Amino acid sequence: MGFFFEVFVGGLLAGVMYSLVALGFVLIYKASGVFNFAQGAMVFFAALTFVSLVERGVNFWLALVITLAVMVVLGIAIEKVVLRPLINQPPITLFMATIGLTFVLEGLSQLVWGSQPHGLELGIPDVPMEWLSQSTGVNISQFDVFAAVVAGVMVATLALFFQYTRIGRALRAVADDHQAALAVGIPLKNIWAIVWTVAGFVALVAGLMWGARNGVQYALTFIALKALPVLLIGGFESVPGAILGGLIIGATEKLAEVYIGPYFGGGIESWFAYVVALLFLLVRPEGLFGEKRIERV
Amino acid sequence: MLYREAGQFKSSYAADQQIFPIRQDRIAVGALLIAAFVVVPLIANQYWFSAILTPLLILALATLGLNILTGYAGQLSLGTAAFMAIGAFMTYNFELRIPGMPILVSFALAGLCAAAVGIVFGLPSLRIKGFYLAVATLACQFFVLWALQRFGWFSNHSSSGVITAQKVVILGYAFESAASKYLLTLTIVSVMALAAKNLARSETGRAFMAVRDMDIAAEVIGIPMMKTKLLAFAISSFYCGVAGALYAFCYLGTVEPEAFNLDLSFRVLFMVIIGGVGSVLGSFLGATFITLLPIFLNVLFGAISHLSGFQIPHAWLSNIELIIFGALIVFFLIVEPHGLARLWQIAKEKLRLWPFPH
């Protein structure tokens, strides 16, 4: 029972890490209807920029600020160069454009900073919490808890930001209906630039967490693929959905790996999350919190 | 002037319904086929056959397959490479396990296997659509590659799932030289492209397009949704499966499952988008563009470093190529979102009047 609990909680905490990445997707999809495949590349780009700055002797906090500034510039540039000329194109065109963007970002980050993997130290060791192990015998990593807290704080901040600020209200209006938002005088291009900037910030945080976990390397771009089933379950438009989806995926994936995996000879984590998501979709085609679309002829 | 259909009267239903109703189109297609079948084999060399022309045709076939699904039936799929992998590995197994199996029959059977898997993974399309479906097809991509690596049966228990394609022999003639493989590929691709062109203007093709434009409206006018969508998945997967078989047997020779990774799926999707969604011609144009672009960039950088005497480090080179490739795709989408096929249409409009516009 203790072992089951350990695997379960470990899965939940790993799921939070997926949620961090999924959050970036949701933000952009919500505000602009763009399925931003470049989110993984943005995570990689942010993490690599940060870690390279730190390795060159820049102070931790200063590096954080510089990276954030870079992500802001990147967000604005993407809006200007890629998105604005593509307004009113079908979603698949915008999707393909973000795949093109992925290539550019991957090439750019490796061209500037080199392609060797880096280690990243955030000062929180990835070791089991001692007091918990001693009192209950359950091993839960200190780092995982830290990541979960960071993700929780971020979601809370974003939720408050969306709910109570002027910009947040504008964001929700744009998400609801581009044209109606334009008609009441919301500047669409500013809103998009802001959303991409916020997504860049989320990418930075996700990059730091994943980078500290697995090292900052090219494989970081693939975590975007891990975040996609989370989106399917949570719904593409929902911030809480991203979190809950992450928890579900994380927990079932870990449990399946331990309890079902051996029957298949292991290695099922590459597709198991997708199958879970598919089964979910059969019951709820728009995910848990996705917007239900009423279709008329 | 050059491309004017005025004066070409159709006096029978057969004339009205032929594939290329305009004479200039017939001449152009005929000339293209003669060029591909006769002129190219006379002038091309080994490198052109094995490194450019054959893969180009094979990828064009896969693009055609995806275009049937995405362009005509409107179902976005990111699992193309998985269907290609099924085609390649099943052909290998049919050849390996059934003695004296004709290779063309193996290709067709492998295509049918891919179609069967396509139907299974097409089932979610009945419930979900758009990007939800696209992400769901990723499940197919990952699951198939995992299964091919995991279960040794598919690769006859070779290490890490590598298979070596058997010799391609048809009626006692062994297709061994690059030129003969090119001609075999070209024949198969031509026949299947013709079939696709016909499919697009048949009842099935019109049903696909109705589903693409609005599936609820299509259902209301009596198009069976399940049959149409699953048929689209099946036909598309069949094309991709045959393309995959050719990829292994006429192009690479030795393949591992990883050759059919997500990158390949994306490349095929790029070919569809850049070439033109819902266009047979576009599939070929897109495949040509995406295949030749990296080669062109390579040659260009080679020339630049040769001329300026400045040796660009190799690590830089691949990254710069990546950046330019990505940037060009974004550029193309901005300049011509409807793809190269649309450019060709515009050119035809112009040629209709040129050189006397008034």
Interface residues (C-beta under 8 A of the other chain):
Chain A: F35 V81 V82 P85 L86 Q89 P90 P91 I92 T93 F95 M96 A97 I99 G100 L101 T102 F103 V104 L105 E106 G107 L108 Q110 L111 G114 S115 L225 L228 P229 L231 L232 F236 F264 G265 G267 I268 S270 W271 Y274 V275 A277 L278 L281 L282 P285 E286 G287 E295 R296 V297
Chain B: T70 L76 P124 R127 I128 G130 F131 Y132 A134 V135 A136 L138 A139 F142 F143 L145 W146 Q149 R150 M214 I216 A217 V220 L262 F266 L269 F270 I273 V277 A315 W316 N319 I320 E321 L322 I323 F325 G326 A327 L328 I329 V330 L333 I334 P337
